[in-house]
Amino acid sequence: MKNQNYFISLEKEYGANNYKPLDVVIEKGEGVWLYDIDGKKYLDCLSSYSAVNQGHCHPKILNAAINQAKKLTLTSRAFRNNVLPSYYEKICKLTGFDKILPMNTGAEAVETAIKAARKWAYTNKKIEENKAEIIVCSENFHGRTTTIISFTTDESSKKDFGPYTKGFVTVKYGDIYEIRKVINENTAAIMIEPIQGEAGIKIPPKGYLSEIRKLCDENNVLFILDEIQTGFGRTGKMFAYEHEGIKPDVVTVGKALSGGFYPVSGVLANKNVLDVFNPGEHGSTFGGNPLGCAIAIAALDVIVEEKLPEKSAALGDYFLKKLKTIKNPMIKEIRGKGLFIGIELTQKARPYCERLQKEFGILVKETHENIIRIAPPLIITKEEIDFAFDAISKVFS
Ligand SMILES: *Cc1c(COP(=O)(O)O)cnc(C)c1O
């Protein structure tokens, strides 16, 4: 009988050491529940970093995946396939953008947005060749490629991976005056997360996004929002930017776009931006493949049919209010929007995550040493939230 330690040591022996997972070996997922190889049940309060907003192995997405996998999985973009157009239409109509460019991982979507913004800057705004600048924020998380880590402010993601890509200007997150100071005629775009997830559910001051929108309009600059983690209902709206009633020029999406089945990402924008690409200038072998498209269609249907943004708003409010009743001097702040909640501690969060797992069957993960991110699948019920709350309040009593 192979136990958890067997799998853990095998992984350590043969795998690169670039993650520090909790030592729990999961073998099955169903809705909000995960089961380890000994059959012990856990309430998932991370949702694979918001990739499974629809819950694990959602039957509707599963069906779509199986049916499509039996028929056709990949044509590459050398040929057309009959699933991609319906997916394009569905996501564009749902989000109100003219067009989409399909990719696979979040980082690829961000790379695509950067390339689109740069080309737009040279061909539309007429910025001098190789002078385009993109404004980004401190504590950002946009992925792991060499270009993206070139503008991270997280030392451990960056150190020893140089030389770095030029053309990025970093300002403090949440401070509109800092953007005003650095914006200039070479600014192609401002790219931010509407709420910073990896940084620990950092919510910018009210009005920040609408101020940026105004600044972008006044200066002919593209506003790129990375909604890879915040999108598709996580914060209580389909997209987090809806909280401020604005619309960005470009949105990167990923994670929950496939309900966790398969890497599906994309860049949404209007024609004036995405039409900068001509055949041969950008692409991906798997981007827009029929399997991914069929999965994404079903994943989007589930979000709409099961009213996941509305659920996230109502249950997130309920959960946050309850959490705020926990009184403990170790808790520095509890903040959130929808079912996207951060508990910031004055000390290391890891031991609390481990206790929640081992003693209470709740799976959460620390981000940045001292913050616990809580982001359960959006199909969670009130009773399941009460169960999670009881455990969390016990751990902090
Ligand atoms: C997860 C994430 C990414 C990167 O997505 P990958 O699929 O891991 O490449 C980019 N931006 C944000 C905001 C994310 O949360």
The ligand as an SDF file (V2000), in Angstrom:
LIG
                    3D

 15 15  0  0  0  0  0  0  0  0999 V2000
   -2.0440   32.9450  -12.1100 C   0  0  0  0  0  0  0  0  0  0  0  0
   -1.8790   34.3040  -12.6660 C   0  0  0  0  0  0  0  0  0  0  0  0
   -1.1080   34.5310  -13.8310 C   0  0  0  0  0  0  0  0  0  0  0  0
   -0.3190   33.4370  -14.5170 C   0  0  0  0  0  0  0  0  0  0  0  0
   -1.0840   32.3860  -14.9530 O   0  0  0  0  0  0  0  0  0  0  0  0
   -0.3580   30.9760  -15.3140 P   0  0  0  0  0  0  0  0  0  0  0  0
   -1.4820   30.1690  -15.9100 O   0  0  0  0  0  0  0  0  0  0  0  0
    0.1450   30.4190  -14.0280 O   0  0  0  0  0  0  0  0  0  0  0  0
    0.7140   31.2820  -16.2780 O   0  0  0  0  0  0  0  0  0  0  0  0
   -1.0660   35.8170  -14.3240 C   0  0  0  0  0  0  0  0  0  0  0  0
   -1.7060   36.8200  -13.7140 N   0  0  0  0  0  0  0  0  0  0  0  0
   -2.4260   36.6480  -12.6040 C   0  0  0  0  0  0  0  0  0  0  0  0
   -3.1230   37.8060  -11.9870 C   0  0  0  0  0  0  0  0  0  0  0  0
   -2.5230   35.3890  -12.0290 C   0  0  0  0  0  0  0  0  0  0  0  0
   -3.2130   35.2130  -10.8960 O   0  0  0  0  0  0  0  0  0  0  0  0
  1  2  1  0
  2  3  1  0
  2 14  2  0
  3  4  1  0
  3 10  2  0
  4  5  1  0
  5  6  1  0
  6  7  2  0
  6  8  1  0
  6  9  1  0
 10 11  1  0
 11 12  2  0
 12 13  1  0
 12 14  1  0
 14 15  1  0
M  END
$$$$
